[in-house]
Amino acid sequence: MTETDNTAAAKRGNPRLIFIVLVLLFSAPLLGSWIIFNYTNLIDSGGMQHGDLYDPMVKLPNVELRNPLVEEDTDATLYGKWSLLYMNSGACGEDCDFKLYSLRQIRLALSRYARNLQRVWMTDLQDDSALRQALNDYAGTLVLDSRATTELTPDDFAMPPVNEPLSEDAIYVIDPQGYLVLRYREGVEPGGIISDVKRLLKNSSID
């Protein structure tokens, strides 16, 4: 091989090495969250978590999410971002409204990390006019229709190993791979959730 050929090959680089680097770059955020919860005590070492930690974590299926306030398809799913999820059945009353408000305020308080978090409302309320009315002050909240999907049910949120029954008053943290990470029971101060979630986002290689 001539010197010219060697120079051209060096400029092109090693395709296999380039591929490996690209894979590592794109998988870093997901690997980071997995490592955090399986091989370190990040939450405990950084301060006691305010929610219940899923141990082992529970993987949820990837389901579609929609935004009733916009006509076009959002192409949003449960995977790809961290999620704060709240579920309830029936009409959205005062308690439900407060939870939707809390999700919005928690996300706003995350500052530059907010773009990596989506708010999800899991509900069996199928009337679009009622959904729009409930979400009128909470633009950006995505809806997971619990009646439209058979892939994901409220029972999937049970906490092992005792499979403690779910609570409709709880808020759930889901990582970008669809793993249930934390559950916050009724009465937990939003400040505690903000502290935990900010620590997760900050240390999960998502900038």
N, C-alpha and C positions, 0 to 999 in steps of 0.2 A: 504494500500500500504506500502510495506516495505521500509526501508531506502535505500536499493540497488535500488529499483524501482524508488524512488524519484530522486536519483543521475543520473540514466540513462535517465529519462525524462528531467532533467535539461540540460544534455549534448546535447540531441536532440534539445532542444529549442522549441519555439512555432512556428509551421509551418505558421500560419496565420500572425504572426508578421514578420517572415522572408520574406514572400511574399510581405507584405506592404513595407518593407524596400527596397526590390529589385525594386519594381515598382517606388518608389520615386527616387531611384538612377538613373534609366534609363530615367525617364521622366523629371528630373531636368532641362536639357538644354532647352527642348522645353517649359516647364512651365516658365522658366526664361525669354525667349524672349517674351512670351505672356504677362507676368506681366509687363515687361519693357515698352511695348508700350500701354498697356491698363490701367495701374494703377499708372504709374509714369510719370514724365516729365524728364526722364533721359537725353535725347538729349539736351533739352533746358537748363537744369540745368548745364550740363557739358560743355556748349558752344553751340552757335547757330548752328543748322544743316545746311549743305551746300546744301542739296537737298530738294525736296518737299515731305512732309510726307503724306502717304496714311492714311486718317482718314474719315471713317473707313478703316481698312486694307482690301485688296481684296485677297481672297484665290484662288490660281491657282490649277488646277488638277495635280496629279503626273504623269509626262510623262517621257518616256525613253530618255536618252542622249547617245550619242556615240562619240567615238574618231576616226576620220578618219585616224589618223596616226598609229593606231595599228590594227592588224587583229582580235585579240581575242575580245570577247564580254566583255565590261567593267562593265556590270550590274549597270551602273550609272543611277540615276533618279534625278528629280528635288528636291525630298525630302531628308532629312537626313543631309544636310549641308547648311550653308549659301551660297547663290549664288550671283555673280555679273553677270548680263545678259545684253548683247548688241544685238540688232536686226538690220538687214538690208535686203534689197531685191536686187536680181540681183548679178552681179559680185562684188567682194570685191576690191574697188578702194582705193585711197589714204586715204580718211577719214575713211573707214572701217579698213584699216591696222593700222592707228593710234589708233583707239579704241581698237583693239586687243592687241596692244602694251601697251596701258594704263592699260588694265585689268591685263596683266602680271606684270607690274611694281607695281601696287597697291597691288597685292597679295604678291609679294616679300617683299614689305615694311612692311607687317604685321608681319614679323618675326615669332615668335613661334605660332602665331594665324593663320598663313597661311594654315595650314593643315585642318582647319575647314571651309575653303572657297573654292568653286569651281567656275571656270570661264566658262560661257555659252554663246555661240554664236547662236542666233536664226536666221536662214537663210532659204531661199527657194532655195539656190544653191545646186542642187542635184548631180552634177558631182563630183565624188570622187576625180578625179585628180585635179580639180580646188580647191576643199576643202583642199586637202593636200598641194597644192602650197601656198594657203593663210595662212595655219597654220604652215608652215614649220619652222618658227622662234618662234612659240608660242605653243610648245609642252605642252600638258596637258589641252588645251582648249577643252571643250566638245561642241558638236553640237546638237542643238535642231532643227530638220527638220520641218519647219512650213508647208510643203506640205504633209508630211507623217502622221501627226496627225490632227484629227478633234476635239480633246479634248481641244486644246489650240490654240487660234488665237491671232493675234496682238491686236484685239479689246478688249481682256480680260485685257489688260494693261491700259485701260482708267481709269482716276483718278476720283473717285466720290467726291462730289455729283453732279458735273456739267458734269461728264463724258468727261472731256477735251480730245481731240484726242491725241493719242499716238504720240511720236516723234521717228523716226528711229535713231536720233542722240543721244538719251538719254541712260543712263546706269541705270539699275534697281537693287535694293537690295531686295532679297527674303530670308525669314527666313527658318529654317529647316522644318517647317510645310507647306511651300508653300504659305505663306502670303506675298504679296507685301508690302514692308515697306517704301522704299524711291525711289524717281526718281531723277536722276541728269540730268539736261538739258545740252545742248551743251554749252561749254564755262566754265563749272565749273572746277576749277583747281584740278588735281589728288590729291594734298595734302589735300584738303578739304574732298574728298571721303575717303582717308586713315584715317583721323582723326575720321570721323563718324563711319566707319566700325570697326576700332580698338576698339572704345568705346563700340559698340554693342557686339562684340565678347568677350571683356573683362568682360562685365557685364551680360552675358547670361548664366552663370554657365557652360560654355564650357571651359575647361582648356587645 
